[in-house]
Amino acid sequence: MRPALLLPLALALACTHPAAPAPGASTPAGTGSPEAAARIRALADEYWEGQLRLDPLLATQVGDSRYDDRLPDTLSDAGRDAIRQLAERTRTSLQAIPRSELRGEDVFTWAVLDEQTSTTLEGLPVDDHLMPLDSLNSIAVQMPVLGSGVGMQPFKTVRDYDTFLARIRAFASWADLAIGRSREGMTKGFTQPRPVLLRLLPQLEAQVVARPEDSTFWGPVTRMPESFSQDDRKRLTRAYREAIAGIVIPTYRRLAEFVKGTYLPAARTTIAAEALPDGPSRYAARVKRQTTTALDAHRIHQVGLDEVQRINGEIEELRIAERFDGTRKQFLEAMNADTTGTVGTEEELVAAFVRMKSTVQPHLPELFTRFPKADFEVRPIEKFRENAASSQYSPATPDGSRPGVFYVNAARLKTGPQRPSEGLFLHEAIPGHHFQVALTSENQALPRLRRFTIYNAYVEGWALYCEGLGRQVGLYRGVPQQLGRLRGELLRAVRLVLDTGMHHEGWSRERALQYGTEQFGERQGGSGFLLLEIDRYLADPGQALGYKIGEIAIRKMREEAEHRLGAAFDLRAFHDALLESGPLPLEVLEEKMRAWAPAKR
């Protein structure tokens, strides 16, 4: 998914613990205890409220405007202690609720609270707060997206505009603390790999502009609602000009100068997460968190190699079916060179994805019986993020006041015409991320905590699984798009190899690039696409593992259900059951789906 904003408290959720029993399977018969049910629901709400207070960006993302003037404090000792206290307090209360007395979704709520509090307490000793500046998830990268006026930060009322001015002031304080923590990290051996900072620096420098009117943060002024009074318009215009000139530009200049003059020269020449002082335990924890399985890094590396071999076999079958006289590599390069169905401009790229939307939507009732209320838009990704961010989805608000956004990275058009990827659309938009995230957030039957929880292996596994549904929704009609789907799946398998290769198996960045180029051809590697992918794995170790591990698990669940139910298997019912409880750790989801299949016989 690579959400536009990755929130530290919201995403540090998934760690493997004993799986909670699935309703109807391993929970005892009976109606359960109403008292236990009431306590677990109240505790989930209490913990969620605590998360929103500690992570104001999470609150903004889910449409809760109470904390729109603040930023998360994950860097100060006091902020980290507040996170610890919330987790410890919640965990103590959770242990006092008998899980054996819970039924239905309450069992999953217990499991999610167990996962989140355990992972938070396990993760706090890891010194991530000493490396707060990176090219993907840093607040320094997130702020221009918020301040553009078209992101998740609301700019509809005068209060909204005043609120963001306060968030700008908070950003200046955050930047000072981030520089201080980075300096501390340098003395303790915790620094980013050099390629990550080389990706970050242009993003910072892009915000150091000559005039406030040239700033990304000027966007809300140009889009100020006509309903505002003249006095408010004048006051806010002046206030934003002063804030951009007096706070935003100097803060980004300070960050850029620190990164260029101090941090970059001290950057690690090593790239592996395991090369950090707490390296092996750090990467092992990330692998566990991102996959919600007990698979270790070496085993995942082998799974990746096996999947690469299998998918290449399918590409070879397609080559033979097309009677292409040449090698697999030549086939890939020939398809790359084929300009049929390609576009040359950003506008054409966005329009192509909008057309896919009209193709796919009529087929969705063949796959689902439940549909989200929220809509989504297709937009190009902001220019300042093109060098570091992939295409991605940003969620809609639960009330529909802000649609979801499928952000398309058009940077590769600079190298020539590109073929819009139908697999990418299925992954990021419908029925991938938009469908799953919107359905979950709109599900009033779930506690708010469950509606907005993100488990990477579930969320990304589902989206990758959806890429395989293309033929059933009117896509993949031509060979280039069929090959595109296989190449998309191949990329996710290659990610398993490269991420574990660089962080655990001792691979260099050059070896990773060579391996990727062998799989995708010179044109793909030469375009910088592979380097963008590789540097993404360096900035966010382990995150790329969730896609293929999750997709393999979901495919296995479907195969098992088809085997158990035979002619009674209903694909729509399977998809509904898979999505109805929202994101869960894979082990918990597997228990749930095993219980579902016999119940439908």
N, C-alpha and C positions, 0 to 999 in steps of 0.2 A: 504494500500500500504506500509505503513511505509517506505517511500523512504529512500535510504541510507543516504541522507542528507536532513534534514528539515531546510529550510532557513527561518529565522525569518521574513524578509520583504515579501518574496514570499507567505508565508503561513498565515500571519495575514490578511486575505482578507475578510472573509465571515461574514457578519453581516446583520441581517434582516432589510431592509428598505422597503418603498413602492415599490412593484415590478414594474419593467419597463414593459410597454405593449409589447406584442409579435407582431412581424411583421405580417401584414395581418389580425390581429384580432382587437386589440384596438387602433392601430395607425390610424390616419385619412387617408382617401383615397388620392391617388395622388402620385406624384414622390418625394415629399419632397423638401427640399432646398439644392441645391448643395453646397452653402456656408456653411451651418450648417454641412453637411457631411464632407466637407474638414476640418473644424475646429475640429470636434470631432476626426477625424483620426490623425490630426497633434498633438492634445493634448495627445492622447493615446501614440503616439511615443515619445513625449517629456517626459511624465511621465515614460515610460518604460526605457528610457535612464537614467533618474534620479535614478530609482530603481537599474539599473545595477551598476552605480557609487557607490551607497550606500551599495549594497550587492554584493561584488565581487564573492562570492561563487555561487550566482544565475547566474552570468555571465558565470562562468566556467561551471556550469551544462548545460547551453543551448549552449555551444560551442563558446562563445565569449571570446577570450583570452586576451582582452585588460587589464583586471584587475587581471590576474592570480597571480600577485605578492602581492596581498593585501588580507586582511580579513575584514569582516564587522565590523563597529564600532557601536554597539548598547549599549555599556556600558558607554562611556564617556558622559558628559553633552553636549559637542560639537557635538558628533555623534547623540545623540538623538534629539538635536535641528535641525540638518540638515534634519532628517527624518520628523520632524514636519513641517519645512518650505516647503519641497517638497509637502507634503499633503495639506497644507493650500493654497499654490500657485496654485496647480492643481485644488483644489476644487473651488477656486474663479473663475478660467477660465471656469470650467465646468458649474457653475451656470449661466454663461453668454451665454451658448449655448442652444437655445430653444429645449427641447426634443421633443416637438410636431412637429417640422420640420424635424425630423429624420425618416428614414425608414430602414427596413431590419436589417442587422447586426449592423448598426450604433446605433440602439436603445439599443442593448445589450452592445455595447461598452460604451455608456453613463451609463448604469446600473452598469457595472463592475467598472468603474472609481468612481462612486458614492459609491459603496460598499467599495472599497479599501481605498479611502481617508477618509471616515467616520470611518472605523474600525481602521485605523492607529491613527487618532486623539483621538478616544475613548480609545484606548489601551495604549497610551503612559503614562497616569497617573498611570497605573497599574505597580507595582514595580517588574516586572519580571527581570529587570536588576540587582536586588539585589540578585538573585538566579541563577547565570550563570552556575553553575556546577551541571549537572545531568547526569544520566546514558544513555540517549537516544540522546538528541539533542545538547548537549554542543559541542562547537568547539574543546574542548579537546578530545572528542570522535571522531569527524569528521576528525581531522588532520591525524591520522594514515591511514584512508581509502584513503584520498587524497595522502598521501606520499607513499603508497604501490607500486605505479607504475602500478596498474591494475584498478584503480578507474577512476573517471571523470577528475582528473588533467592530462593534456596532458604531455607526455614525449616522444615526437617524434623528436624534434629539440634541438640543443644546447641551443637556447634561452629558450625553455621550461624548461630545467634543471636549467638554471640560474634563471629563474623566480621563480621556487619553492624554491630555496634557500632564495629568498627575502621573500617569504611567511612564511618560517620557522622562519626568524628573526621577522616577524610581530607576529608570534604565541607567542614568548617569551614575547613581550610587552602585548599581549592580556592576557596571563596568570597572569602577575603581576596585571593588572587592574581587572581581574576576582577575584583574591584573595582579593584585596582591596574592591571591591563591595560586596563580600561575607561577609567580616568582618563588613561592614556597615549594611548589611542585618541582621546579628546576633544581632546588637544593637537595631534594629527596629522590631525584631520579625519575620523577613522573612528568614526562613531556610528550607532546604529540609527535608522531612521525612527520618528517619534513614534508612529504607530499600533501598531508592534510592541511598544513599551514599554508602551503603554496596555493591550495584551493580556497582557503579562507581569506587570504590577504586581498584579492581583487574584490571580494564581496564587501569588505570593510571600506576599501578605498572608493568604491562606487558611491558610497554615502557621503563622501567628502566633496561637496559640490560648491560652485562659486556663489550661487544665490539660493535662498530658500525655495524660490519658485522652481528650481531645477531638481529639488529633492523628491524622492519617493514619498516622503512624509507630507508633501504639499498636496497629495491627492485628495484628502478629505476637504481641503479648501476649494478646489476646483469643482468638487461634487456636492458642495454645501446645499442642503434642501432649500428650495424657493420659499418654503413656509416660514423660515427664520425671519425675524424682524431685522430691519436695517441696522439697528443698534447692535444686535447680537452678531450679525454678519461682520460688521466693522470690528467689533471687539475680538471675535474669534480669529478673524484674518490677521489682526495685529498680534494676537497671542501666539498663533502658530508660526508667524514669521519670526517672532522673538525666540520661541522655543527651538525652532530649527536652527536659527543662526547662533543662538546662545548656548544650546544644550546638545542637540543632535549632531551637528557638524563637528563641534569640538570633541565630543565624546568619541565619535568614530575616528577622528584624526588621532586622538590619543591611543585608541585601540590599535589602529593601523601602524602608528609609529612604534608602539610596544612590540607588536608582532614582527614587524620588519627589522627593527633595530636590535631587539633583545631576545624575543622568543624564538624566532626563526633560526638565528645563529646557534641557539642552544637546543634546537630540535633533535630528536633521536635520529640517528642514522639507521637504527634497527626499525623494523616495521611490525614485528609480532607483538600481540598483546602479552604473550608469554615472556617477552623480554623485559617487561616492567618488574619492579621489585616484588610485587605480589602476583607475578604473571601466570603461572600454571593454575593457581586457584581462581584467579580473576577470569581467565578464559573458560575454565570448566564451569564456573557459575553462570557465565553468559550463555554458554551452550545449553545448559539446563534450563535457564530462564526462557530462552528464545524458542526452544523446541518443546518444552514441557514433557520431555521424555528422559529416560535413563541412558540414552545413547551417548557414548563419549566421542570426543573429537576424531579419534582415529577411525572408529567405526563409521561415523558420518562421512569421513573422507572416502572410505571404500564404497559406501552407498552411492556417493556422487559419481565415482568412477564407473560403477555398475550401471547407473542410470544413463550416463553419457554413452556408454556402449550400446545400451538398448535403444535409445532415441536415435543414435546414428544408424542403427539397423533399420529403423522405420524410414529415415531419410533415404537410405539406400534402396529400400523397397519402392519409394516414390520415384526415385531416379529411374529404376528399371521399368516401372509402370509407364513412365513418360518416354521410354526408349531413348533416353539421353546417352549418347556415345561419349563417355568420359568418366572421370573419377568423381567420387562424392564431393571432393573439394572443388573440382571444376564445375560441378552441378550447382553448388552453392554460389560460386562466383558468377556463373551465368545468370542465375536468378537475381543476384545483386545488380548485375549490369542491365537487366531487363527493365525498361522504364514504363512498362504497361501499368496503368493504375497509380502512377506516382504523382506527387504534387510538388510544386516549387516554391510556394509562399506560405507564410504562417496562416493567412486567411483561408487558403485552400485546405490546409491541414485541419484547421478547426471545423470547416464546413464538411469535410469528409467524415469526421467523427460524429457530427450532428446527423448526417445521413444514416450512419450505422444505427443510431438511436431509433430512427423511424423504422428500420428494418427489423431490429431485435424485439421491440416492444410488443408487437402483435403475437409473437410466439411464446411469450412468457407464461400465459395460461396453460401451455402444454407441459410446463415444468414446475409450476407452483400454484397453490390456491390462495396464498396470502401475498399481498403486494403493499409496498410502502406508500404512504401518502406524499412524502416529500419528493420533489423533483430535483434535478441536477442540471448544471450548466457545463459547457466546455469552454475553457479559457486557455490562452497561452501562458506558460509560466513566466514570471517576471524576468526581465533581462539580467538583472544583477545576480539571479540564482542559476542561470543557465549552465554555468561552468561546473556546478557542484551538485545539482539536484536532478533526479530523474522525474519523469512524468509521475503524477501522484493524484490522490483523491483527498479532498478536505470535506469532512462530514457536514451534513445539513443540521440545523437546529431541530430538536424534537417537535417544536410547534410549527415548523415549516416557514418561519419568518426569514430564515436564510437558507437558500438551497444548497445542496451539495455541489462541489466543484471538481470536475475532472480537469486537472492542470496538465497541459500538453507541452512537453519540451520540444521547441522547434529549432534548437541549436544545430542539429545535424543537417538542416536545410542549407547551411552555409557551405557544405561540401558537395551539394548537388541535390537533385530531386530525390524524394523519399516516398516510400509506399506506406500509407497510413496502416497501422497494425490493427487488424480486427481482434487479434488475441489480446492486445493491450486494452482495447475498449471493453471487452468482456471481463477483463481482470479489474480494471479501475472503476468502471461504471456499472453497467447492468449485464448479467445478474451478479457481478462480483461485489466490490466494496460498497457501492452505493446501496445495492439491494440489501445486503447483510447488515450494514451499519444502520441504515434507516429503519429497517424492520425491528432491529433490537432496540434502538433508542425510542421508538414509538410504542413499544410494548409496555403498556401501563401495568400489566400483571406482574412484571418483574420489579424488584427493588431498583431504585435509581443507580445504586452501585453496580448492579448487574447490567443495566441498560447501557452503561458507558465504559465498562471494563474492556480492555484490549489484551487478548492473548495472541501473540504474534503468529504462532504456528496455526492456530484456528483461523484467524482473520486472513493471513496470507495463503494458508493452505486452501481455504475455501475459494479465494480469488483465482488461484492457479487451477484448481479443479474446474472452475467455471470456464476457463479457456478451452477445455475439452468439450464444452457443450455447443461449440460454434455451429456445427452442421444442423443441430436441432433448432437453432434460432435464425436460420437463413443466411449464415455466413460460411466462409471457407469454400466458396463455390469454384474458385480457380486454383490452379496449382501454386502460383506465388503465395496466396494466402494460406493454403495448406502447409506449404513449406514454412511460411512465417510462423504458424502455430508451433510446428516442431522445433523451429529455431528458438522460439520463446521458451518452450519447455526445456530445450537443451541449455539455454542460458541459466535457468534455475538449477539444473543439475551441475553445471560448471561452477555455479556459485558455491555449492557444497565443497567442491574440490579446491577452489581458490581460497575461500575463507579459512578452511581448516588447514590448507596447504601453507598459507602465509603465517597464520597465528599458532599453528601446532606442529606442522611437519617440516618446518625449516625452509620453506620456499622463499626465494627473493621476489621482489616486485617484478624483476625482469623475467624470471621463470614463469611467474603467473601470467604475464603478458604473452609470453611465447606459447604457453599452453592454450590460452584463450584464442590466440591468432590461429593456432592449428585447428581449432574447432570451428571457427567462424570465417576464416579467410583473411587475406591481407587487407581488403577494403574496409572490413569492419574494424580491424585493429588499427589501421592507419587513420581512421576517422577520429580517433580519440575516445570512441565509445567505450572500448575495453578499459582504457586507463581511468575513465570516469567511474566505471563499475569497480575496478580494483581499489581506487582511492576511497570509494564509498565503504568498502569492507574494512579499510584501515581506520576510517573515522568512526565506524559503528560496528566493532567486532561482534560476530555472531548473529547479527540481525538478519543477514541474508540466508541463514540456515532454515528459518521457519517455513519458507515457501514450499520447498520440495518435501521436507519431512511432514508437514501438515497435509499436503496434497496426497502423498503416498498413504497416509493414515486414512484420509477420507475415502480414497478409492478402495482401500481394503474394507472399510466399513460397508460401502455399497456392495462390493462383491459378496461379503458375508451375508448381508441382508437378502440379496438376490438368491443366494444358495438356500438360505433357510426358508424363504417365503415362496420360492418357485413362481408359479403363475399368479400368486396373490400379491407379488411385489408391485408396488405403485410408486413410480419415480417421483411424482408430485408429493406424495405423502412422505417419502424418504427425505426430500429436500426440506419440506416443512418441519419435520421432526429435527433435522440437523440444525435448523436455524432458530427454532422456537425458544430455546433456552439461552440464546446469546452465546458469546464467546466463553469457552470452558477449556481447561487444560485437556490435552489430548487423551490422557488416561481416563479422566472423568467422562469425556465425550464418548469414548469407546464403550464404557460401561453403560452409559445411557442408551446408545444405539443397539447394543446387544439385548438390552431389555425391551427395546421398541420392537424389534423384528419378530420375536415369538408372540408378542401381544397382538400383532396384526394378522396372524395366521388364521 
